[in-house]
Amino acid sequence: MPGVILCPGQGDPIGVPSVPAINWDQSMATGVDAVDDWNKKVIVWLNTLLAAMLRGKGQMEIHDLLDQLGAFTAAYFAHEEECVVRHKCPAAKKNAAAHDKASMLLDSLNAEFERNGATAHLTVRIETVLMRVLTGHMKQIDSGLYPCVQAFGKTV
Ligand SMILES: [Fe+2]
């Protein structure tokens, strides 16, 4: 999977598998520092959530992380949508539609957690589907803001 790396030796005792993680890279850059910072924070949330699930952290911790990720992405999406409109980015509608789909995905993951807890199936869905959707969105849609910022200048 592109963009996925293994992070060996991050404090894991011998015998505990390394946690797959995603790192922000320049292909996700929007040219707006605030938006890039938010994207980086979303990635940190995702990595933290996934690490907690893979390490078998408590249900309450997983619940809190899912809640925080949902609240954070809702605020982040709203802020970014304002930014895209302000920079007259032609991808504004596509961006908003993708945010709606990602929000629905997060809701379905939360619902699955409420029904079944932090199962292996949910972990795999977060690792493969949510991470791919959000990082793909950053690379394929959010990065479309970059040429608009270059053309119109930063307004943030
Ligand atoms: Fe976006």
Residues whose N, C-alpha, C, O or C-beta is under 5 A from the ligand:
A	BS01	LIG	E80 N95 D142
